Amino acid sequence: MSDAARHPRVLDLPRDETGLATTTVALRRLQELLPEFLVDQVDDADAEGLVVPLDGGVATATAAALAVDAVGAGDVLGLAMPAGLTDEATARTAETVAEMLGIDHRRLQLQPVVGAFQEMVGDAGGPADDLVATDNAVERFRTATAYYFANRRDALVVGPVDRTARLLGSSTKYGETGVDCFLFGDLYRTEVRALAGAMDLPVEMLSEAERASPGDATDADRLDVDAETVDRALRLHVDEGREPRAVADRLGIDRSVVTRLKEWCAATRHKRHMPPKPSTNR
């Protein structure tokens, strides 16, 4: 089954010429729909509020602002969770966002947890210096921390992972994806950034503070195209079902770019679904 069939587009929004919901009308509608979605989640779970992990970036700031619109600042908790000195600048930006929104927030330094974990792995004879594995472990520590606070407050954890990251697998399985709801699950990264701008959030400051991905290379960097082109290609190929050649011709890019995106979507499909069980293929 194709990703288009597995992940039907549920948001009916006005779109631009390549299908992205970045029009003024679409962004205004999202500012209505997304808080309503959060209210429904809280009501359905009989929860008392929302917990939003804050990393100093555009997506988490936008998620926190929408959470405030949904349930009020008094029922939103923001968590900045640096795991080392390189995260301190993003944590400060996260705190600035929390203060700007008027929400309760905590800074939790996870470096001692990470250090203890690496020491334990090393003592057991394992490779304690694997950067990718460590980065993944850190994201899972952040999720565990968010749920600790959510459990204490009877709250839900809001995930800021967008559709781009979900399709390309550029988020940690059971890390950033271990949440109660994907607020931006139907929105590409370009759309989230446009939404942040429409909400008058400091997009430029947030973009500068965003935490670098493992290896310091984004999906767009590896493809040698800009991030918006990645989103437009994914929208045309995955959501509209157009073949790589047609997408490449439409966007004026090399077909190999779309082919690689298609391959990445297929290779990371396991991150977007519940674990298989014996009856899955029956």
Sine and cosine of phi, psi and omega as CSV:
sin_phi,cos_phi,sin_psi,cos_psi,sin_omega,cos_omega
0.00,0.00,0.69,-0.73,-0.04,-1.00
-0.96,0.28,0.33,-0.94,0.06,-1.00
-0.90,0.44,-0.52,0.86,0.03,-1.00
-0.88,0.47,-0.62,0.79,0.01,-1.00
-0.97,0.23,-0.58,0.81,-0.01,-1.00
-0.95,0.30,-0.54,0.84,-0.07,-1.00
-0.84,-0.54,0.95,0.32,-0.02,-1.00
-0.89,0.46,0.59,-0.81,0.04,-1.00
-0.94,0.33,0.85,-0.53,-0.08,-1.00
-0.97,-0.24,-0.27,0.96,-0.01,-1.00
-1.00,-0.10,0.88,-0.47,0.02,-1.00
-1.00,-0.04,0.98,-0.19,-0.11,-0.99
-0.75,-0.66,0.47,-0.88,0.13,-0.99
-0.90,0.44,0.65,-0.76,-0.09,-1.00
-0.76,-0.65,0.33,-0.95,0.03,-1.00
-0.99,0.13,-0.17,-0.98,-0.16,-0.99
-0.91,0.41,-0.36,0.93,0.05,-1.00
-0.93,-0.37,0.27,0.96,0.18,-0.98
1.00,-0.08,0.02,1.00,0.00,-1.00
-1.00,0.10,0.59,-0.81,-0.04,-1.00
-1.00,0.01,0.93,0.36,-0.01,-1.00
-0.90,-0.44,0.14,0.99,0.03,-1.00
-0.95,0.30,0.36,-0.93,0.00,-1.00
-0.84,0.54,-0.68,0.73,-0.01,-1.00
-0.91,0.42,-0.67,0.74,0.00,-1.00
-0.89,0.45,-0.70,0.72,-0.03,-1.00
-0.92,0.40,-0.60,0.80,0.06,-1.00
-0.90,0.43,-0.64,0.77,0.01,-1.00
-0.92,0.39,-0.63,0.78,0.03,-1.00
-0.89,0.45,-0.58,0.82,0.03,-1.00
-0.92,0.39,-0.30,0.95,0.10,-1.00
-1.00,-0.05,-0.71,0.71,-0.11,-0.99
-0.93,0.36,-0.70,0.72,-0.14,-0.99
-0.93,0.36,-0.67,0.74,0.12,-0.99
-0.89,0.46,-0.61,0.79,0.05,-1.00
-0.87,0.48,-0.64,0.77,0.04,-1.00
-0.87,0.50,-0.71,0.70,-0.01,-1.00
-0.91,0.42,-0.65,0.76,0.05,-1.00
-0.86,0.51,-0.69,0.72,0.02,-1.00
-0.88,0.48,-0.66,0.75,-0.01,-1.00
-0.90,0.44,-0.69,0.72,0.00,-1.00
-0.90,0.43,-0.70,0.71,0.00,-1.00
-0.90,0.45,-0.70,0.71,-0.03,-1.00
-0.89,0.46,-0.57,0.82,-0.02,-1.00
-1.00,-0.01,-0.05,1.00,-0.08,-1.00
0.79,0.61,0.67,0.74,-0.04,-1.00
-1.00,0.03,0.16,-0.99,-0.05,-1.00
-0.95,-0.32,-0.01,1.00,-0.02,-1.00
0.24,-0.97,-0.27,-0.96,-0.09,-1.00
-0.72,-0.69,0.61,-0.80,0.11,-0.99
-0.92,-0.40,0.77,-0.63,-0.02,-1.00
-0.84,-0.55,0.91,-0.41,0.13,-0.99
-0.91,0.42,0.73,-0.68,-0.03,-1.00
-0.90,-0.43,0.82,-0.57,0.00,-1.00
-0.90,-0.44,0.16,0.99,0.00,-1.00
1.00,0.08,-0.01,1.00,-0.05,-1.00
-0.99,-0.13,0.04,-1.00,-0.07,-1.00
-0.90,0.43,-0.74,0.68,-0.12,-0.99
-0.90,0.43,-0.72,0.69,-0.04,-1.00
-0.93,0.36,-0.58,0.81,0.05,-1.00
-0.91,0.42,-0.66,0.75,0.01,-1.00
-0.92,0.40,-0.64,0.76,0.04,-1.00
-0.88,0.47,-0.68,0.74,0.00,-1.00
-0.91,0.42,-0.66,0.75,0.01,-1.00
-0.90,0.44,-0.64,0.76,0.03,-1.00
-0.94,0.35,-0.56,0.83,0.06,-1.00
-0.89,0.45,-0.65,0.76,0.06,-1.00
-0.89,0.45,-0.67,0.74,0.04,-1.00
-0.88,0.48,-0.53,0.85,-0.07,-1.00
-0.98,0.20,-0.78,0.63,-0.17,-0.99
-0.85,-0.53,-0.04,1.00,-0.02,-1.00
1.00,-0.05,0.51,-0.86,-0.07,-1.00
-0.87,0.50,-0.54,0.84,-0.05,-1.00
-0.92,0.39,-0.30,0.95,-0.03,-1.00
-0.93,-0.37,0.34,0.94,0.04,-1.00
-0.86,-0.51,0.74,-0.67,0.08,-1.00
-0.90,-0.44,0.79,-0.62,0.08,-1.00
-0.97,-0.24,0.70,-0.72,-0.02,-1.00
-0.86,-0.51,0.90,-0.44,0.15,-0.99
-0.99,-0.11,0.82,-0.58,-0.14,-0.99
-0.76,-0.65,0.95,0.32,0.03,-1.00
-0.92,0.40,0.49,-0.87,-0.01,-1.00
-0.83,-0.56,0.33,0.95,0.00,-1.00
0.19,-0.98,0.05,-1.00,-0.05,-1.00
-0.88,0.47,-0.54,0.84,-0.04,-1.00
-0.93,0.36,-0.29,0.96,0.00,-1.00
-1.00,-0.06,-0.06,1.00,-0.11,-0.99
-0.90,0.43,-0.64,0.77,-0.01,-1.00
-0.91,0.42,-0.67,0.74,0.02,-1.00
-0.92,0.39,-0.56,0.83,0.03,-1.00
-0.91,0.41,-0.64,0.77,0.04,-1.00
-0.90,0.44,-0.64,0.77,0.05,-1.00
-0.90,0.43,-0.65,0.76,0.04,-1.00
-0.86,0.51,-0.67,0.74,0.03,-1.00
-0.91,0.41,-0.60,0.80,0.06,-1.00
-0.88,0.48,-0.67,0.74,0.03,-1.00
-0.88,0.47,-0.72,0.69,-0.02,-1.00
-0.87,0.49,-0.68,0.74,0.01,-1.00
-0.92,0.39,-0.62,0.78,0.02,-1.00
-0.89,0.45,-0.60,0.80,-0.02,-1.00
-1.00,0.08,-0.21,0.98,0.01,-1.00
0.96,0.28,0.50,0.87,-0.02,-1.00
-0.97,-0.23,0.44,-0.90,0.13,-0.99
-0.90,0.44,0.65,-0.76,-0.01,-1.00
-0.50,-0.86,0.39,-0.92,0.02,-1.00
-0.73,-0.68,0.57,-0.82,0.19,-0.98
-0.94,-0.34,0.84,-0.54,-0.05,-1.00
-0.86,-0.51,0.94,-0.34,-0.02,-1.00
-0.99,0.16,0.93,-0.38,-0.08,-1.00
-1.00,-0.01,0.01,1.00,-0.05,-1.00
-0.84,0.54,-0.66,0.75,0.04,-1.00
-0.87,0.49,-0.58,0.81,0.03,-1.00
-0.91,0.41,-0.72,0.70,0.00,-1.00
-0.90,0.44,-0.68,0.73,0.00,-1.00
-0.88,0.48,-0.68,0.73,0.02,-1.00
-0.91,0.42,-0.62,0.78,0.01,-1.00
-0.90,0.44,-0.72,0.69,-0.01,-1.00
-0.90,0.44,-0.62,0.78,0.03,-1.00
-0.90,0.43,-0.67,0.74,0.01,-1.00
-0.89,0.45,-0.70,0.72,0.01,-1.00
-0.90,0.44,-0.69,0.73,0.01,-1.00
-0.89,0.46,-0.67,0.75,0.02,-1.00
-0.89,0.45,-0.46,0.89,0.01,-1.00
-1.00,0.06,0.08,1.00,0.04,-1.00
1.00,0.06,0.18,0.98,0.00,-1.00
-1.00,0.01,0.24,-0.97,0.04,-1.00
-0.98,0.21,0.97,-0.24,-0.07,-1.00
-1.00,0.08,-0.03,1.00,-0.09,-1.00
-0.91,-0.41,0.33,0.94,0.05,-1.00
-0.97,0.25,0.93,-0.37,-0.13,-0.99
-0.91,0.41,-0.69,0.72,-0.03,-1.00
-0.92,0.40,-0.72,0.69,0.00,-1.00
-0.88,0.47,-0.63,0.78,0.02,-1.00
-0.92,0.39,-0.69,0.73,0.04,-1.00
-0.86,0.52,-0.67,0.74,0.04,-1.00
-0.90,0.44,-0.66,0.75,0.02,-1.00
-0.89,0.46,-0.66,0.75,0.01,-1.00
-0.87,0.49,-0.69,0.72,0.01,-1.00
-0.89,0.45,-0.57,0.82,0.03,-1.00
-0.96,0.29,-0.54,0.84,0.11,-0.99
-0.90,0.43,-0.64,0.77,0.03,-1.00
-0.88,0.47,-0.67,0.75,0.02,-1.00
-0.90,0.43,-0.69,0.72,0.03,-1.00
-0.87,0.49,-0.64,0.77,0.01,-1.00
-0.92,0.40,-0.69,0.72,0.02,-1.00
-0.86,0.50,-0.65,0.76,-0.02,-1.00
-0.96,0.28,-0.45,0.89,0.09,-1.00
-0.87,0.48,-0.74,0.67,0.00,-1.00
-0.93,0.36,-0.60,0.80,0.02,-1.00
-0.89,0.45,-0.66,0.75,0.02,-1.00
-0.90,0.44,-0.65,0.76,-0.01,-1.00
-0.92,0.39,-0.51,0.86,-0.07,-1.00
-0.98,-0.21,0.01,1.00,-0.08,-1.00
0.82,0.58,0.75,0.66,-0.07,-1.00
-0.87,-0.49,0.19,-0.98,0.07,-1.00
-0.97,-0.24,0.54,-0.84,0.05,-1.00
-1.00,-0.07,0.82,-0.57,-0.01,-1.00
-1.00,-0.08,0.80,-0.60,0.01,-1.00
-0.99,-0.10,0.76,-0.66,0.00,-1.00
-1.00,-0.06,0.16,0.99,-0.04,-1.00
-0.93,0.37,0.78,-0.63,-0.03,-1.00
-1.00,-0.05,0.07,-1.00,-0.05,-1.00
-0.91,0.41,-0.57,0.82,0.04,-1.00
-0.85,0.53,-0.78,0.62,-0.02,-1.00
-0.90,0.44,-0.61,0.79,0.00,-1.00
-0.92,0.40,-0.70,0.71,-0.04,-1.00
-0.92,0.38,-0.60,0.80,-0.07,-1.00
-1.00,-0.05,-0.08,1.00,0.05,-1.00
0.95,0.30,0.38,0.93,-0.05,-1.00
-1.00,0.00,0.61,0.80,0.14,-0.99
-0.66,-0.75,0.42,-0.91,-0.11,-0.99
-0.99,0.17,0.79,-0.61,0.05,-1.00
-0.88,0.47,0.80,-0.60,-0.05,-1.00
0.90,0.43,0.26,0.97,0.15,-0.99
-0.96,-0.28,-0.97,-0.24,0.05,-1.00
-0.87,0.49,-0.37,0.93,-0.02,-1.00
-1.00,0.06,-0.10,1.00,0.01,-1.00
-1.00,0.03,0.97,0.22,-0.10,-1.00
-0.68,-0.73,0.10,-1.00,0.03,-1.00
-1.00,0.07,-0.42,0.91,0.05,-1.00
-0.38,-0.93,0.57,-0.82,0.10,-0.99
-1.00,-0.10,1.00,-0.08,-0.05,-1.00
-0.86,0.50,-0.61,0.80,-0.04,-1.00
-0.95,-0.31,0.42,0.91,-0.06,-1.00
-0.89,0.47,-0.39,0.92,0.02,-1.00
-0.97,-0.23,0.07,1.00,-0.08,-1.00
-0.91,-0.41,0.73,-0.69,0.09,-1.00
-0.97,0.25,0.32,-0.95,-0.07,-1.00
-0.83,0.56,-0.65,0.76,0.03,-1.00
-0.87,0.50,-0.62,0.79,-0.01,-1.00
-0.94,0.35,-0.62,0.78,0.03,-1.00
-0.90,0.43,-0.66,0.75,0.01,-1.00
-0.92,0.40,-0.63,0.78,0.06,-1.00
-0.90,0.43,-0.63,0.78,0.03,-1.00
-0.90,0.44,-0.68,0.74,0.03,-1.00
-0.86,0.51,-0.67,0.75,0.04,-1.00
-0.90,0.44,-0.65,0.76,0.00,-1.00
-0.91,0.41,-0.43,0.90,0.01,-1.00
-1.00,-0.02,0.13,0.99,0.03,-1.00
0.89,0.46,0.51,0.86,0.12,-0.99
-0.99,0.16,0.46,-0.89,-0.05,-1.00
-0.97,0.25,0.97,0.26,-0.12,-0.99
-0.85,0.53,-0.67,0.74,-0.04,-1.00
-0.89,0.45,-0.71,0.70,0.02,-1.00
-0.89,0.45,-0.67,0.74,-0.02,-1.00
-0.92,0.39,-0.63,0.78,0.00,-1.00
-0.90,0.44,-0.64,0.77,0.00,-1.00
-0.92,0.39,-0.49,0.87,-0.08,-1.00
-1.00,0.01,-0.15,0.99,-0.11,-0.99
-0.86,0.51,0.67,-0.74,-0.01,-1.00
-0.91,0.42,0.74,-0.68,0.02,-1.00
-0.92,0.39,0.57,-0.82,0.04,-1.00
-0.97,0.23,0.33,-0.94,0.04,-1.00
-0.81,0.59,0.76,-0.65,-0.03,-1.00
0.99,0.11,-0.05,1.00,0.04,-1.00
0.85,0.52,0.42,0.91,0.04,-1.00
-0.81,-0.58,0.80,-0.60,0.05,-1.00
-1.00,0.08,0.18,-0.98,0.06,-1.00
-0.86,0.51,-0.66,0.75,0.00,-1.00
-0.90,0.44,-0.64,0.76,0.03,-1.00
-0.86,0.50,-0.69,0.72,-0.05,-1.00
-0.92,0.39,-0.42,0.91,0.01,-1.00
-1.00,-0.07,-0.18,0.98,-0.04,-1.00
0.87,0.49,0.66,0.75,0.13,-0.99
-0.69,-0.72,0.21,-0.98,0.01,-1.00
-0.99,0.16,0.34,-0.94,-0.10,-1.00
-0.89,0.46,-0.57,0.82,-0.01,-1.00
-0.92,0.39,-0.58,0.81,0.05,-1.00
-0.91,0.42,-0.61,0.79,0.07,-1.00
-0.85,0.53,-0.73,0.69,-0.02,-1.00
-0.90,0.43,-0.67,0.74,-0.01,-1.00
-0.91,0.41,-0.62,0.79,0.03,-1.00
-0.91,0.41,-0.68,0.73,0.02,-1.00
-0.90,0.44,-0.67,0.74,0.01,-1.00
-0.86,0.50,-0.73,0.68,-0.04,-1.00
-0.93,0.36,-0.63,0.77,-0.07,-1.00
-0.99,0.16,-0.77,0.64,-0.11,-0.99
-0.98,0.19,-0.78,0.63,-0.11,-0.99
-0.99,0.16,-0.56,0.83,0.00,-1.00
-0.98,-0.18,-0.14,0.99,0.09,-1.00
0.95,0.31,0.42,0.91,0.00,-1.00
-0.99,0.15,0.56,-0.83,-0.01,-1.00
-0.95,0.32,0.44,-0.90,-0.04,-1.00
-0.79,0.62,-0.65,0.76,-0.01,-1.00
-0.88,0.48,-0.69,0.72,-0.02,-1.00
-0.91,0.41,-0.64,0.77,0.02,-1.00
-0.90,0.43,-0.71,0.70,-0.01,-1.00
-0.88,0.48,-0.69,0.73,0.02,-1.00
-0.90,0.43,-0.64,0.77,-0.02,-1.00
-0.90,0.43,-0.64,0.76,-0.09,-1.00
-0.99,-0.11,-0.13,0.99,0.00,-1.00
0.94,0.34,0.62,0.78,0.01,-1.00
-0.84,-0.55,0.20,-0.98,0.01,-1.00
-0.94,0.33,0.64,-0.76,-0.02,-1.00
-0.87,0.48,-0.46,0.89,-0.01,-1.00
-0.89,0.46,-0.48,0.88,0.03,-1.00
-0.90,0.43,-0.73,0.69,-0.01,-1.00
-0.93,0.37,-0.61,0.79,0.02,-1.00
-0.88,0.47,-0.67,0.74,0.02,-1.00
-0.92,0.40,-0.63,0.77,0.06,-1.00
-0.87,0.49,-0.68,0.74,0.03,-1.00
-0.87,0.50,-0.68,0.73,-0.01,-1.00
-0.91,0.41,-0.65,0.76,0.01,-1.00
-0.90,0.43,-0.64,0.76,0.03,-1.00
-0.87,0.49,-0.68,0.73,-0.02,-1.00
-0.93,0.38,-0.67,0.74,-0.07,-1.00
-0.94,0.35,-0.42,0.91,-0.05,-1.00
-0.96,-0.27,0.24,0.97,-0.02,-1.00
-0.85,0.53,-0.55,0.83,-0.03,-1.00
-0.87,0.49,-0.42,0.91,-0.01,-1.00
-0.97,0.25,-0.26,0.96,-0.10,-0.99
-0.98,-0.21,0.06,1.00,-0.08,-1.00
-0.72,-0.69,0.37,-0.93,0.08,-1.00
-0.89,0.46,0.45,-0.89,0.02,-1.00
-0.84,0.54,0.61,-0.79,0.00,-1.00
-0.93,0.36,0.42,-0.91,0.08,-1.00
-0.77,-0.64,0.23,-0.97,-0.11,-0.99
-0.80,0.61,-0.50,0.86,-0.05,-1.00
-1.00,0.04,-0.01,1.00,-0.08,-1.00
-0.82,0.57,-0.69,0.72,-0.09,-1.00
-1.00,-0.07,0.23,0.97,-0.04,-1.00
-0.99,-0.13,0.00,0.00,0.00,0.00
